């Protein structure tokens, strides 16, 4: 457990807590901390906003926090879709032509033997052309609302981002082929197997800064937790930035502090210490 420097006056003046989900708040089995409901209740009582920030779609996050999300702000789809109390308060959709190019790029990769598939992440649903059970099982973990379609380049929905799932190491087999998009868009390796492509103006950090501005919250009043490369900008937006001990090396280098691992309940233990909460 990381200890706060001895000269700090605890509890900290924190008004916003932003936490990644997979590899951060959830353990490796995908389970949330047992004490999470008590934590969220105490945070609301103190006027602290808790915001899940994930590459997952809004519908998946809303299911995870069902019954616990009064006033919660969801930063979904890596910051491209921000929702509070069921209302969209931030959106940064991809151009339809770019989305179609990315789907076609995934088709070419698959034709060349890469075990990859594209997910078109729309406002209403996610859409996939690939229909095998192994691929759909991975999609269902992050997109509870998803549909199979014949042609994903023609979906009639606003597209938040394109996510590509590669059964191999995505950074090695899929990411290099997406280099043509890096000059104009963000290409983010969000886990060993997932890559997200979004507008350059969209990331978790941009969403956090907009939230800070709208609610008059400073970086010094912001606590953030993350574990992978799509969390870097979010950590930059918080003075109290924590990489999980299980985080990617670049995240450990970028964050100001280190929290215990996701399997050791690091998010809740750190919040409990810095805000001096009792979760028993």
ChimeraX attribute file (.defattr): number of C-alpha atoms within 10 A of each C-alpha:
attribute: neighborCount
match mode: 1-to-1
recipient: residues
	/A:1	14
	/A:2	14
	/A:3	11
	/A:4	14
	/A:5	7
	/A:6	7
	/A:7	6
	/A:8	9
	/A:9	10
	/A:10	12
	/A:11	13
	/A:12	18
	/A:13	14
	/A:14	22
	/A:15	21
	/A:16	25
	/A:17	22
	/A:18	25
	/A:19	24
	/A:20	26
	/A:21	22
	/A:22	23
	/A:23	20
	/A:24	27
	/A:25	27
	/A:26	20
	/A:27	18
	/A:28	13
	/A:29	9
	/A:30	14
	/A:31	13
	/A:32	20
	/A:33	18
	/A:34	10
	/A:35	12
	/A:36	16
	/A:37	16
	/A:38	14
	/A:39	20
	/A:40	18
	/A:41	14
	/A:42	15
	/A:43	20
	/A:44	14
	/A:45	10
	/A:46	12
	/A:47	11
	/A:48	19
	/A:49	18
	/A:50	22
	/A:51	23
	/A:52	23
	/A:53	32
	/A:54	26
	/A:55	29
	/A:56	23
	/A:57	27
	/A:58	27
	/A:59	18
	/A:60	18
	/A:61	23
	/A:62	19
	/A:63	12
	/A:64	14
	/A:65	16
	/A:66	10
	/A:67	9
	/A:68	15
	/A:69	21
	/A:70	14
	/A:71	14
	/A:72	20
	/A:73	22
	/A:74	29
	/A:75	32
	/A:76	28
	/A:77	29
	/A:78	29
	/A:79	28
	/A:80	26
	/A:81	27
	/A:82	25
	/A:83	18
	/A:84	16
	/A:85	13
	/A:86	14
	/A:87	9
	/A:88	13
	/A:89	16
	/A:90	17
	/A:91	19
	/A:92	19
	/A:93	19
	/A:94	22
	/A:95	14
	/A:96	16
	/A:97	10
	/A:98	19
	/A:99	23
	/A:100	18
	/A:101	13
	/A:102	23
	/A:103	23
	/A:104	15
	/A:105	17
	/A:106	25
	/A:107	17
	/A:108	14
	/A:109	17
	/A:110	16
	/A:111	11
	/A:112	9
	/A:113	8
	/A:114	17
	/A:115	17
	/A:116	23
	/A:117	25
	/A:118	27
	/A:119	25
	/A:120	28
	/A:121	27
	/A:122	23
	/A:123	20
	/A:124	15
	/A:125	18
	/A:126	28
	/A:127	26
	/A:128	22
	/A:129	18
	/A:130	19
	/A:131	14
	/A:132	8
	/A:133	9
	/A:134	10
	/A:135	18
	/A:136	17
	/A:137	12
	/A:138	13
	/A:139	23
	/A:140	13
	/A:141	11
	/A:142	20
	/A:143	23
	/A:144	17
	/A:145	17
	/A:146	21
	/A:147	16
	/A:148	14
	/A:149	15
	/A:150	12
	/A:151	13
	/A:152	21
	/A:153	20
	/A:154	12
	/A:155	16
	/A:156	10
	/A:157	15
	/A:158	18
	/A:159	26
	/A:160	28
	/A:161	31
	/A:162	24
	/A:163	27
	/A:164	24
	/A:165	23
	/A:166	24
	/A:167	17
	/A:168	15
	/A:169	14
	/A:170	22
	/A:171	18
	/A:172	12
	/A:173	17
	/A:174	25
	/A:175	19
	/A:176	11
	/A:177	14
	/A:178	15
	/A:179	11
	/A:180	10
	/A:181	16
	/A:182	16
	/A:183	9
	/A:184	11
	/A:185	17
	/A:186	17
	/A:187	22
	/A:188	21
	/A:189	20
	/A:190	20
	/A:191	20
	/A:192	15
	/A:193	19
	/A:194	23
	/A:195	23
	/A:196	23
	/A:197	24
	/A:198	29
	/A:199	20
	/A:200	14
	/A:201	14
	/A:202	23
	/A:203	27
	/A:204	29
	/A:205	23
	/A:206	17
	/A:207	27
	/A:208	29
	/A:209	19
	/A:210	15
	/A:211	20
	/A:212	19
	/A:213	12
	/A:214	9
	/A:215	11
	/A:216	10
	/A:217	17
	/A:218	17
	/A:219	21
	/A:220	16
	/A:221	18
	/A:222	24
	/A:223	26
	/A:224	28
	/A:225	30
	/A:226	35
	/A:227	31
	/A:228	24
	/A:229	17
	/A:230	25
	/A:231	26
	/A:232	23
	/A:233	17
	/A:234	28
	/A:235	29
	/A:236	19
	/A:237	22
	/A:238	26
	/A:239	17
	/A:240	20
	/A:241	26
	/A:242	28
	/A:243	31
	/A:244	28
	/A:245	22
	/A:246	19
	/A:247	21
	/A:248	15
	/A:249	13
	/A:250	13
	/A:251	23
	/A:252	21
	/A:253	13
	/A:254	15
	/A:255	24
	/A:256	15
	/A:257	18
	/A:258	23
	/A:259	27
	/A:260	20
	/A:261	22
	/A:262	27
	/A:263	21
	/A:264	17
	/A:265	21
	/A:266	26
	/A:267	26
	/A:268	20
	/A:269	17
	/A:270	21
	/A:271	19
	/A:272	15
	/A:273	17
	/A:274	19
	/A:275	15
	/A:276	13
	/A:277	16
	/A:278	10
	/A:279	13
	/A:280	6
